[in-house]
Amino acid sequence: MLRKPKYKIARRLGPEIFDKTQTQKFLLSRSARKSTGRPKAKSDFALQLLEKQKVRFAYGINERQLKKYVNDVLKRKPKNAPEVLYSLLETRLDNTSYRVGLAPTRSSARQFASHGHFLVNGKSTNTPSYRLQKGDILTIRDGSKQKMIFSQLDEKLKDVKTPDWILFDAEKKEATVAGVPKLNPFETIADLSVVLEFYKR
């Protein structure tokens, strides 16, 4: 788990990196710190590094994990490498549980997963990076449903927009992977093609 000051990271990478920094309070603090000088032009390497760090901190993964995902994609040599990388990141257990609203943030989703609160196809897994496949069913463990962390889940789920690749039954708190995540450049946090170029150096 990444344990660095979120406000400091988001001031460098952008407020969309964390749920905590997508608030009026953060925007005000960011505005107060803005420099009046002209920003320095970044090199290609610096821009690639920036995009890579966005992915790392947004998904809460370390350098080794991200490099493993990228190497996996590069070995396959797919026609659309950024979309394959996006799919690997999105179908992680922690991210999927966050996407459907079973956890309020990716950080809490990682914690819930590591504590064994989720089941995949009826079996317990405590690995946040577990990759879900088409047809897999994600649910909350029966013994965890009465815990405080899920006490107000019904109300919170009303505001959640589930991705097209997941079918979610709010009453059963059951998510089914129905397809493959589709990359939308206008909705992604970082430019994944730039991230891939960073690791090709």
N, C-alpha and C positions, 0 to 999 in steps of 0.2 A: 504494500500500500504506500502511496506517495504522501509524505507528511511535510509539506512546505506551506508557508502562508498563502492562502488562496487569493487574497486581495493583491498581494505583490505579484503573483504569477499572472493574474488576470489583467493587471495594468500593462504587462509586457505583451501578453498574447491576445487579449481581447476578453470582454465580459461574457461572451457566449461559452467560454470554457467550463464554467461551473454554474450550477443552479444558484448558488449562494451569491454570485456576483451579477446576476441578472435582475438587479433591484435598483430603485431610485437612490438608495443610500450609497451604493457603490458608484453609480454614475456621478453623483455629486462629489464624492471623494476623489474620483478620477479627474474631474474638471478642475478641482482646486489645485491639483498637482501638475497640470499641463504646463509645459514650458512655452515661453513666448518666442523662443529662438526657432530658426529653421531646422527641421529634422534632417539628420544626416542620411544620405543615400546608402541603402544596404547593398552589399555584394550579393551575387547569386548564391554563394554558400550560406550567407546569413539568412537569406529569404528561405532557402531550403531547410535550414536548421529551425527557423521559426515555425514553419508548417509541421515539421516533424514533432516539435515540442507541443504544438496544439493537440495533435493526435494523442500523444502520450498522456498529457494531463487531463484531457477531456474524457478519455476512456479509463484513466487511472491505471495505466500499465507502465512497466519499467522499460528501460532500453533493451534489455535482453528479450523480453516478450515481443516488443514491436519488431525487432530485427528478425526474430523467428518467423513472424507472420509475413514479413516482406520477403524473406528468403524462400518461404513456401510458395508465394505468388510467383517470384522470379523463376523458380525451378519449373513451374508449370508452363510458363511462357504463353499465357492466355492472350486472346485478342484484346480484351478490355481488362488490363491488369488492375487499374484503380477500382473497378467495380468488384473484382474478386477480393481485393484487400478490404474493401468496405464490408463485404459480406462476412469475412472472417471476424471483423471487429464487432459487427452488429449482432451476430448470432452467439456471442458469448453468453453464458448463463446470467451473469450479473447485468449485462446491458439489456438483455431481453426482459428480465424481470422489472427493470427500470422503465423500459419502453411501454409496458402494459400497465404500469402504475402500482405494481406490488411492492415497490420501494420508492420513496420520495426522491432519492438521488442515486447516482451511480455508486457513490461512496458507500451509502447505506446498503445498496443492493449487494455489493461485494461482501459486506459484513454479514448480511442475512444469509447469503449463500455459504460463506465459510462456516457459519454456525449451524448449517444443516436445516434451515427452515424451508427449503424448497425441495420438491420432488420432480424428477424427470421420468416420465412413463411409470410413475408409481414407485420409483426407487430413489433413495436419498443420495444426494451428492453434495459434498462440501467444497467443490472446486469452482470458484467464480469464473475461471476461464473455460470451463466445460463448453464445448461447441455443440449447439443444438442443430439437429438436422430436420429436413422436411418430414412432417408427420409426428415429431416429438411433441409431447404434452407436458406443460409446466404447470404445477400446482403448488399450493402451500401445504406443508406437512400438517396433518390433523392435530398433532400435539402442539403446534405453533399458532394455530388460528386464534386461540384465546389470549395470546400474549398482547401486552400493551402496544407493541410496535405495529400491530394490525388492527387495533381497536377501532379506529376511525376510517378504515379502508373503504367502506361503502361510499362514504361522503366524498372522499378524495378521488375515487374512480370516476366520478361524474365529470370531472374536468380533464380527463386523460383522453388524448387522441391516439388510438392504436394504429401502428403502421399497417400498410396494406398486406404485408407478408405474414401477419399474425392474426389469427381468429381468436377473439377473447370473449369468454362467457363471464360477464361481471357477476352474475348470481353465484356461479360455481367457483369463481376466482380461478378459472382454467384458461390457459393460453395454449393454442395449438399452432405450431409452425406450419403455415399453409403454402409457403413459397420461399423465394430467395429475395433478400433485400436489394432494392434497386437504387443505384447511386443517382442522386439529384445534386448536381454541382451547386445549385442555389440554396440547398438546405444543409449541406455538409459543413462541418466546422473548419475543415482544412482542405487544401488542394492535394489530394492523394497522389496525383501524378507527380507532383513536386517531391512528395515524401519518397516515392519510389526512386526518383532520380538521385536523391540524397544518398541512398544506400548503394547505388550503382557506381559511385565514385571509386 
